Amino acid sequence: MTTTPSANAQLSPNCERNGKRDYCAITPVAGATTEKRSFDMITFADHTVYEVTRNLKSCKKASEKIETCNAKIITPPGNPKPIPAFYRRTFYEGGVKQEYVGKGIRLTYFFLD
């Protein structure tokens, strides 16, 4: 199961930044996602952009409904080093929640059926 469509579409899920609701859009980066890694941009309403990448080869099922992977968060300009993070995808009866969590930052977005 994929997390975003293969088309270069922009998605507008329900979002949180550091536990606070916020508006955002998810944009898959054309040509940057491969069979080994995914690469997306999360743009919030205040125009802050986070780039997130996930090592697809590291992904493991923690349970029937939870998958985790090694990830990195590239923060807005001014911080050239990616933040080591983890990614967690949780499936619910009514949708899916995705989280990128690193030191000092937690980006969460979820889609409801």
Backbone torsions as a table, in degrees:
resi	resn	phi	psi	omega
1	MET	NA	132.7	-179.5
2	THR	-93.1	163.0	-179.2
3	THR	-96.7	-26.7	178.6
4	THR	-138.6	154.9	-179.6
5	PRO	-69.1	158.7	-178.8
6	SER	-77.1	-18.1	177.3
7	ALA	-69.2	159.3	179.4
8	ASN	-85.8	54.6	-179.6
9	ALA	-94.3	158.3	175.7
10	GLN	-103.7	133.4	-178.6
11	LEU	-108.1	145.3	179.1
12	SER	-122.8	82.5	179.7
13	PRO	-84.1	-179.4	168.3
14	ASN	-77.1	134.1	-172.8
15	CYS	-129.8	155.8	171.8
16	GLU	-139.7	143.6	173.4
17	ARG	-125.3	117.5	-176.7
18	ASN	53.0	42.1	174.6
19	GLY	83.7	-1.6	179.7
20	LYS	-109.7	132.6	178.4
21	ARG	-57.9	140.8	-179.6
22	ASP	-154.2	162.9	175.3
23	TYR	-94.2	138.2	178.1
24	CYS	-151.5	167.9	173.7
25	ALA	-132.5	141.0	178.5
26	ILE	-105.9	128.4	178.9
27	THR	-124.1	113.4	172.6
28	PRO	-65.3	137.0	-178.2
29	VAL	-88.8	115.8	-176.9
30	ALA	-56.2	128.3	176.3
31	GLY	79.0	-9.0	-177.4
32	ALA	-90.4	-21.8	178.8
33	THR	-87.4	129.5	179.1
34	THR	-126.6	-174.7	177.5
35	GLU	-71.8	-13.9	-179.8
36	LYS	-98.5	-24.2	-178.6
37	ARG	-151.2	153.4	173.2
38	SER	-109.2	155.1	-179.1
39	PHE	-147.0	118.5	-179.6
40	ASP	-132.7	160.7	173.6
41	MET	-116.2	134.2	176.5
42	ILE	-112.3	116.2	-178.8
43	THR	-110.5	122.4	179.5
44	PHE	-92.2	166.5	-175.6
45	ALA	-59.0	-28.1	178.8
46	ASP	-84.2	11.5	178.3
47	HIS	74.0	11.2	173.9
48	THR	-74.1	130.8	-177.9
49	VAL	-117.2	128.8	173.7
50	TYR	-114.8	133.7	173.2
51	GLU	-99.7	133.5	-179.7
52	VAL	-125.9	136.5	178.2
53	THR	-130.5	144.2	-176.3
54	ARG	-128.4	131.1	176.3
55	ASN	-80.1	102.5	-175.1
56	LEU	-67.0	-27.4	179.2
57	LYS	-71.1	-19.7	-178.9
58	SER	-89.8	-5.5	-173.9
59	CYS	-66.7	138.5	-179.9
60	LYS	-138.2	145.7	174.3
61	LYS	-84.3	116.8	176.8
62	ALA	-80.5	-27.3	176.0
63	SER	-161.8	-175.8	180.0
64	GLU	-61.3	-28.7	-174.8
65	LYS	-112.5	0.1	-177.0
66	ILE	-128.1	131.8	175.3
67	GLU	-124.5	138.8	177.5
68	THR	-125.7	152.4	179.8
69	CYS	-147.9	157.2	169.5
70	ASN	-73.9	143.4	-176.6
71	ALA	-148.1	174.1	173.3
72	LYS	-139.9	146.4	175.5
73	ILE	-117.4	125.5	176.4
74	ILE	-103.0	112.7	-174.3
75	THR	-80.3	169.8	-178.7
76	PRO	-54.1	164.1	-177.8
77	PRO	-46.3	144.3	-179.0
78	GLY	111.1	-17.0	177.2
79	ASN	-126.5	91.7	-174.6
80	PRO	-72.8	-16.9	-178.6
81	LYS	-92.2	129.5	174.8
82	PRO	-64.8	148.6	177.6
83	ILE	-92.5	121.6	174.1
84	PRO	-59.0	139.5	-175.5
85	ALA	-150.4	177.5	168.6
86	PHE	-127.4	155.7	178.8
87	TYR	-115.2	138.3	176.2
88	ARG	-135.0	128.4	175.7
89	ARG	-114.6	126.2	-179.1
90	THR	-120.9	125.6	178.6
91	PHE	-94.1	133.6	176.8
92	TYR	-120.3	166.4	177.0
93	GLU	-59.7	-32.4	-176.4
94	GLY	-103.8	8.6	179.1
95	GLY	161.1	-158.5	-178.4
96	VAL	-140.9	138.9	177.1
97	LYS	-115.5	137.1	178.9
98	GLN	-126.0	136.5	-176.6
99	GLU	-134.6	138.8	169.0
100	TYR	-116.7	123.0	-175.7
101	VAL	-128.8	123.0	176.8
102	GLY	-138.4	178.1	-178.0
103	LYS	-60.6	115.6	176.4
104	GLY	82.0	0.9	-178.3
105	ILE	-145.3	136.8	176.4
106	ARG	-137.9	114.5	179.5
107	LEU	-110.2	123.4	-176.8
108	THR	-129.2	136.7	171.5
109	TYR	-143.8	148.9	-177.4
110	PHE	-145.7	149.2	179.3
111	PHE	-115.2	138.1	178.8
112	LEU	-111.0	141.9	177.3
113	ASP	-70.3	NA	NA
